[in-house]
Amino acid sequence: MSSATTPKTRLASKVSFASLTPNNLGTVRKLNSVLFPIKYSDKLYRDILAPELEDYCKLIYYNDVPVGIICSRLEPQPGGTAKLYLMTMGVLAPYRSLGLGSQGLEAILSAAAVSTKPKISHVYLHVQVSNTAAKRFYEKHGFTEVRVHEHYYKKIEPHDAWILEKAIVSLS
């Protein structure tokens, strides 16, 4: 490695994304079980394999090791547009602060900006009100708090969640 190589360049060469397939769905389930205090339904795991979600559901790899996950769904809106709902996004604790989540989120946002079928107007998500670090992360990426959804989480405390949203400027 030359002395001109920056740490960011080295990091970029170690990060990759993989589309979700039936073959790696077990890895997705395992990551979700470690990262989130919620057990997701079998329906969610079937739904995230839909071909139209390929650009919005990704495994994040660091040095060929799966360390993160992003799962989204499209929600049709009047007028033929859609909102993209970011259902889950997380990176295993030892791999945080390496820019992996930022790179993954930017990949999803870039895909949303060029989508034409459907045209995506907004990306939004819920963040548990106790998770101020996650809220700051999304705000750093241009998301704003729209409102608090009271009693969003049924089985974990606190029950309330912030709804964060970002308008998508279409590049297509």
C-alpha positions in Angstrom: 0.0 0.0 0.0 1.4 3.4 -1.0 1.8 6.2 1.5 -0.7 8.2 -0.6 -3.5 5.7 0.2 -6.0 7.3 2.6 -7.7 5.3 5.4 -11.0 5.9 3.6 -9.6 4.3 0.4 -8.5 1.3 2.4 -11.9 1.1 4.1 -13.8 1.3 0.7 -11.8 -1.7 -0.6 -13.0 -3.8 2.4 -16.7 -3.0 2.1 -19.2 -4.7 -0.2 -22.9 -5.1 -0.4 -24.8 -8.2 -1.4 -28.4 -8.6 -2.6 -30.6 -10.8 -0.5 -31.3 -14.3 -1.7 -32.8 -17.5 -0.3 -29.2 -18.7 0.3 -28.3 -15.8 2.6 -31.6 -15.3 4.3 -30.3 -17.3 7.3 -27.6 -14.7 7.7 -30.1 -11.9 7.5 -32.2 -13.5 10.2 -29.2 -14.0 12.5 -28.0 -10.4 12.1 -31.5 -9.1 12.8 -31.8 -11.2 15.9 -28.4 -9.9 17.2 -29.0 -6.3 16.2 -32.7 -5.7 17.2 -34.8 -6.5 20.2 -37.7 -7.5 18.0 -38.5 -10.9 16.4 -39.4 -10.3 12.8 -42.1 -12.4 11.1 -41.5 -15.0 8.4 -43.6 -12.8 6.2 -41.0 -10.0 6.4 -38.3 -12.5 5.4 -40.3 -13.7 2.4 -41.2 -10.1 1.4 -37.6 -8.7 1.4 -36.7 -11.2 -1.3 -39.1 -9.5 -3.8 -37.1 -8.6 -7.0 -38.3 -4.9 -6.8 -36.6 -4.6 -3.5 -33.1 -5.8 -4.6 -31.7 -2.2 -4.6 -33.1 -1.5 -1.1 -32.3 -4.7 0.9 -28.7 -5.4 1.3 -26.2 -7.4 3.4 -23.2 -5.3 4.4 -19.8 -7.1 4.3 -16.5 -6.0 5.8 -13.6 -8.1 4.6 -16.0 -10.7 3.3 -17.7 -11.1 6.7 -21.4 -10.1 6.9 -21.6 -7.4 9.6 -24.7 -5.4 8.7 -28.1 -5.4 7.2 -30.6 -3.0 5.5 -34.1 -4.1 4.8 -36.7 -1.9 3.2 -40.2 -2.0 1.7 -41.9 0.1 -1.0 -45.2 1.7 0.0 -47.3 2.9 -3.1 -48.6 6.4 -2.9 -51.3 8.2 -4.9 -50.1 9.4 -8.3 -47.9 6.4 -9.0 -45.1 7.4 -6.6 -43.9 5.4 -3.6 -42.3 5.9 -0.2 -39.4 3.7 0.8 -39.8 2.5 4.4 -36.4 1.5 6.0 -37.6 -1.4 8.2 -34.2 -2.4 9.6 -30.7 -1.1 9.4 -27.9 -2.0 11.6 -24.2 -2.9 11.9 -22.7 -5.2 14.5 -21.1 -3.2 17.4 -17.4 -4.1 16.7 -17.8 -2.7 13.2 -19.6 0.6 14.0 -17.8 3.9 13.5 -16.1 2.6 10.3 -18.6 4.3 8.0 -20.3 1.0 7.0 -23.8 2.2 8.0 -23.2 5.5 6.2 -22.1 3.7 3.0 -25.0 1.4 3.1 -27.6 4.1 3.7 -26.0 6.3 0.9 -26.3 3.3 -1.5 -30.0 2.9 -0.7 -30.6 6.7 -1.0 -28.8 6.8 -4.3 -30.8 3.9 -5.6 -34.0 5.7 -4.5 -32.9 8.8 -6.3 -32.6 7.1 -9.7 -35.7 4.9 -9.4 -38.4 5.5 -12.0 -40.7 2.5 -11.4 -41.9 3.6 -9.0 -40.5 7.1 -8.5 -39.6 7.3 -4.8 -40.7 10.6 -3.1 -39.4 10.0 0.5 -37.5 7.5 2.6 -38.7 7.2 6.2 -38.2 5.1 9.3 -38.9 4.7 13.0 -36.3 5.1 15.7 -37.0 4.2 19.4 -37.1 7.5 21.4 -34.3 6.2 23.7 -31.9 5.7 20.7 -30.5 9.2 20.4 -27.4 7.9 18.6 -29.5 6.5 15.8 -31.5 9.6 15.5 -28.3 11.7 15.2 -27.0 9.3 12.6 -30.0 9.7 10.4 -30.1 13.5 10.9 -26.5 13.6 9.8 -27.8 12.0 6.5 -30.5 14.6 6.0 -33.4 13.0 7.8 -35.7 15.2 9.9 -38.1 14.3 12.7 -41.7 14.4 11.4 -43.4 13.3 14.6 -43.5 10.9 17.5 -45.5 7.7 17.0 -46.8 6.9 20.5 -47.0 3.2 21.4 -45.3 2.1 18.2 -43.3 -0.7 19.9 -45.6 -3.1 21.7 -43.0 -5.4 23.4 -40.1 -3.1 24.2 -39.7 0.0 26.4 -39.9 2.8 25.7 -42.9 2.2 23.4 -42.6 5.5 21.5 -40.7 6.1 18.2 -39.6 9.1 16.3 -40.6 9.1 12.6 -37.7 10.4 10.6 -38.1 11.2 6.9 -36.0 12.5 4.0 -37.4 13.8 0.7 -35.7 12.2 -2.4 -34.6 14.4 -5.1 -35.0 12.3 -8.3 -31.9 12.1 -10.5 -33.8 10.3 -13.3 
